[in-house]
């Protein structure tokens, strides 16, 4: 409590707070938690039964888009059969004077293949795998075509 101990005629309260008891209490609590924390993290050893290893069922709701180090783009179905192949940089036409770009013939064919896969399987996820040597522009163009085809699920595969 804060009381003025001076015996003068001024009878006003001190405006200071003594924090020493608060710090003492906090340090005691800290020590208690430091001591008891290791005791609370005891592990229970359980011997789990051994079973035969089972294979997970194959996922059929995906297609794979791969770009190799030379920039060759390949679209594979769920069975890893090639459906389409082109050069990733050739998916768009050269930039027009107004700055716009349109899909080239190979870009339109790639988009149509993706749309056909999406129509056959609305749960389709495209797994995207690009070699680390492939330029960002090729990757960005490919992702743009995948998005324009209406594919909403895109997974990036790394090794």
C-alpha positions as CSV (number, residue, x, y, z in Angstrom):
1,X,0.0,0.0,0.0
2,X,1.1,3.5,-0.7
3,X,0.9,5.8,2.3
4,X,3.0,8.8,3.1
5,X,4.9,8.3,6.3
6,X,6.0,11.9,6.7
7,X,4.3,13.5,9.7
8,X,3.8,16.8,7.9
9,X,0.5,18.5,7.5
10,X,0.0,17.2,3.9
11,X,-2.4,14.3,3.9
12,X,-2.2,13.2,0.3
13,X,-1.5,9.6,-0.9
14,X,1.8,8.7,-2.6
15,X,1.5,8.1,-6.3
16,X,4.2,5.5,-6.4
17,X,3.7,1.7,-6.7
18,X,6.2,-0.7,-5.1
19,X,6.7,-3.5,-7.6
20,X,9.2,-5.5,-5.6
21,X,6.6,-7.9,-4.1
22,X,5.2,-8.4,-7.6
23,X,8.6,-9.3,-9.0
24,X,9.2,-11.6,-6.1
25,X,6.0,-13.5,-6.7
26,X,6.6,-13.7,-10.5
27,X,10.1,-15.1,-9.9
28,X,8.8,-17.7,-7.5
29,X,6.1,-18.7,-10.1
30,X,8.8,-18.9,-12.8
31,X,10.9,-21.2,-10.7
32,X,7.9,-23.4,-9.9
33,X,7.1,-23.7,-13.6
34,X,10.7,-24.5,-14.5
35,X,10.9,-27.2,-12.0
36,X,7.5,-28.8,-12.8
37,X,7.6,-28.6,-16.6
38,X,9.9,-31.5,-17.1
39,X,7.8,-33.7,-14.8
40,X,4.7,-33.1,-16.9
41,X,6.2,-34.3,-20.2
42,X,6.4,-38.0,-19.4
43,X,6.0,-40.3,-22.4
44,X,4.0,-43.6,-22.1
45,X,5.7,-46.4,-23.9
46,X,3.2,-48.4,-26.0
47,X,4.1,-51.6,-27.9
48,X,2.0,-51.3,-31.1
49,X,1.0,-54.5,-32.9
50,X,2.8,-55.3,-36.2
51,X,0.7,-55.6,-39.3
52,X,1.4,-56.2,-43.0
53,X,2.2,-53.2,-45.1
54,X,-0.7,-52.2,-47.4
55,X,-0.6,-50.1,-50.4
56,X,-2.7,-47.0,-50.5
57,X,-5.2,-46.9,-53.4
58,X,-3.9,-44.9,-56.3
59,X,-5.3,-41.4,-56.7
60,X,-7.0,-41.0,-60.1
61,X,-8.0,-37.3,-59.7
62,X,-4.8,-35.7,-61.1
63,X,-2.9,-34.9,-64.2
64,X,0.8,-33.9,-64.3
65,X,2.4,-31.0,-66.2
66,X,6.2,-31.3,-66.5
67,X,8.7,-28.9,-67.9
68,X,12.2,-30.4,-68.6
69,X,15.5,-28.5,-68.5
70,X,15.2,-27.8,-72.3
71,X,11.8,-26.1,-71.8
72,X,9.7,-29.0,-73.2
73,X,6.2,-29.1,-71.7
74,X,4.4,-32.4,-71.3
75,X,0.9,-33.1,-70.0
76,X,0.5,-36.6,-68.5
77,X,-2.8,-38.2,-67.4
78,X,-3.2,-40.1,-64.1
79,X,-1.7,-43.2,-65.6
80,X,1.4,-41.1,-66.7
81,X,0.5,-41.4,-70.4
82,X,1.6,-38.3,-72.4
83,X,-1.4,-36.4,-73.7
84,X,0.2,-33.3,-75.0
85,X,3.7,-32.0,-75.7
86,X,5.0,-28.5,-76.7
87,X,7.7,-25.9,-75.9
88,X,6.7,-24.0,-72.8
89,X,7.8,-20.6,-74.3
90,X,5.6,-21.1,-77.3
91,X,2.2,-21.1,-75.4
92,X,1.7,-17.4,-76.1
93,X,2.0,-15.3,-79.2
94,X,4.5,-12.5,-79.2
95,X,3.4,-9.3,-77.4
96,X,1.2,-7.0,-79.5
97,X,1.7,-3.3,-79.8
98,X,-1.0,-2.7,-77.1
99,X,0.9,-5.0,-74.7
100,X,-1.7,-7.8,-74.9
101,X,-0.8,-11.5,-75.5
102,X,-2.9,-14.3,-76.8
103,X,-2.5,-18.0,-76.7
104,X,-0.7,-19.6,-79.6
105,X,-2.0,-22.7,-81.4
106,X,0.0,-24.9,-79.1
107,X,-1.3,-22.9,-76.1
108,X,-4.9,-23.4,-77.2
109,X,-4.4,-27.1,-77.8
110,X,-2.8,-27.4,-74.3
111,X,-5.8,-25.5,-72.8
112,X,-8.3,-27.7,-74.7
113,X,-6.6,-30.9,-73.4
114,X,-6.8,-29.5,-69.8
115,X,-10.5,-28.6,-70.2
116,X,-11.2,-32.1,-71.6
117,X,-9.5,-33.6,-68.5
118,X,-11.5,-31.3,-66.2
119,X,-14.8,-32.1,-68.0
120,X,-14.1,-35.8,-67.5
121,X,-13.1,-35.4,-63.8
122,X,-14.3,-32.2,-62.0
123,X,-12.1,-33.2,-59.0
124,X,-9.0,-32.8,-61.2
125,X,-5.8,-31.6,-59.5
126,X,-2.9,-30.6,-61.7
127,X,0.5,-31.6,-60.3
128,X,3.1,-29.2,-61.7
129,X,6.8,-30.2,-61.9
130,X,9.3,-27.9,-63.5
131,X,13.1,-28.4,-63.5
132,X,15.1,-25.9,-61.5
133,X,16.8,-24.7,-64.7
134,X,13.6,-23.7,-66.3
135,X,13.1,-19.9,-66.4
136,X,10.4,-18.2,-64.4
137,X,8.7,-16.9,-67.6
138,X,8.0,-20.4,-68.9
139,X,6.6,-21.5,-65.5
140,X,4.4,-18.4,-65.3
141,X,3.0,-18.8,-68.8
142,X,2.2,-22.5,-68.1
143,X,0.5,-21.7,-64.9
144,X,-1.5,-19.0,-66.6
145,X,-2.8,-21.4,-69.2
146,X,-3.7,-23.9,-66.5
147,X,-5.7,-21.2,-64.7
148,X,-7.4,-20.1,-67.9
149,X,-8.5,-23.7,-68.5
150,X,-10.5,-23.5,-65.3
151,X,-8.3,-25.7,-63.2
152,X,-8.7,-24.6,-59.6
153,X,-6.3,-27.1,-57.9
154,X,-2.6,-26.9,-58.6
155,X,0.0,-28.8,-56.7
156,X,3.7,-28.1,-57.0
157,X,6.0,-31.2,-57.0
158,X,9.6,-30.9,-55.9
159,X,12.3,-33.5,-55.5
